[in-house]
Each structure stands twice: as C-alpha cells, then as structure tokens.
C-alpha cells in the first residue's frame, strides 16, 4: 500500500510540475505582451486538467473541473484565468502577470490527491 501511495505522489509531482511549466510559459507570454499566445496557453488544458479527465491538448474547462484538486482546495482556476485574459485583452499586462503568478502559487500549494484522501 505504501508503494502505491508513493507512486501516486510521484505521478502527482510530475503532473504538478507540468502545470507549473505551462504557467511559466504563460507568464513569459504576458511579459512579452503576446496576446495570441497568452490566450491560447491560458485556455489550454494543463496536466492537472488532464489528470482530472480533460482531453490531452484540449481546453482547460469542462465537466472534469469538478474533479480538479485545484478547484477543491482553492476554488479552481477559472476565475483567475478569466480575469487574466480580460486584463491582457485590455492591455493591462501587469495585472495579467500578477494573476499568472497567483495561479502558479496556487498550483505550487495543491496537495497530492492521495494526501487529501487521507485527511
């Protein structure tokens, strides 16, 4: 049983790291003020979305959001992503950058699903 828990934690760590990498690319797009890339990355499924049931390469939002650990712990990414896309579209890149950083902070703080189940 302990091996299964550590395997789940290892898988979670890779999933979390993949999402962080995607959000760092999103931050780079915001720093470069590249609206098309920013919106594309903001609305794309992350590895966390895929772990919750999203189609790989699909969109960030869907029925799987109810299974997302980010939603369960922080309310989900949709409100932050909506705000940051709106900020970028309005040319408020500083706000968009800060919102991306907020999202990165939330992803960094999400507990592995196995840790939540044990609480």
N, C-alpha and C positions, 0 to 999 in steps of 0.2 A: 504494500500500500504506500509506503514512503517513497518507493521508486516512482510510482505513478504521479504522486504529488510533485516530486522534483522535476519530472518530465513535463508536467503541466506548467510549472513555474518557468522552465527553460523555454517552452513554447511561447508562454506569455511574454517573457522578456524579449524574444525576437519580434513578436507582434508589436509590442510597445515601442521598441527601437525603430521598427519600420515606420510606424506612425510619426514618431519624432523626426525621422529623416524627411518624411514627406512635408511636415510642417516647417522644417528648416528651409526646404525648397520654397515653400510658400512665403516665408519671411524674406528670402532672397528676392523673390518676385516683387514683394512690396517695397523693398529697399531700392530696387531698380525701376520701380513705378511701371511695371509691365502688367497692365490691366488684364489683357487676354490670358496670360499665363497664370496670373493671380486667381482669376475667377475659375479657370479650368482646374487648378490644383485645389482650390477651396471646396469645390463641389464634387471632387473625385473621392471615391471610396478609399479609405485608408486600410492598412492591415487590421486595425481594430474593427472597422466596419465589416471586413471580410470574415473575421473570426466570429462575428455576431450573425453572419448569414448573407451579407451583401455579395453580389456577383463580382468576382475579381475584374478590375478595370471598369466597374460600374460607377454608380453615383453614391454619394455619401448618405443620402436619406432614403428611408423606406421602412418596411414592416420590421426589419431587423433592429431598428433603433431601440425597440423595447427590450432587447436582449443585451444592449451595449453596456459594458461596465462603466463607461464614462457617463452615460445617462443615469445609471443607478446611483453613482456617487456624487455627481456634480450637476445633474440636470441635462446633460448632453451637450453636444457641440453645435446643434442647430442655431440657438440664439446667438452664440458668438460668431459663427460663420455668417449668418445673416447680417449682423452688424458690421463685420469687417468687409464684406463685399459691398455693402451700401457705402461705407466710408471710402473705399477705394474708388467706387464709381463716381463719388462726389469729389474726388481729388484730395481727400483728407488722408494722405498716406501715413502720417504719423499715428493717427488713430488706428488705421488698419494694422500697422506694425505692432502697436501695443496690444491689440486684440489677438494677433497671432501669438505673441509672447504669452498672453493669458492662456490660450489654448495649449501651448507647449507645456506650461506649468501644470495645467490640469492633467494632461496625459502623463507627465512625469510622476504625478501623485496617485494615479489609479492603482489600486491594489490588484494583484492577480485574482482572477475569478475563484480559484481554489481557496485563497485566503479569506475571501468574503463568505464563502460557504461554511467555513469552519467557525466563524464568529457566532 
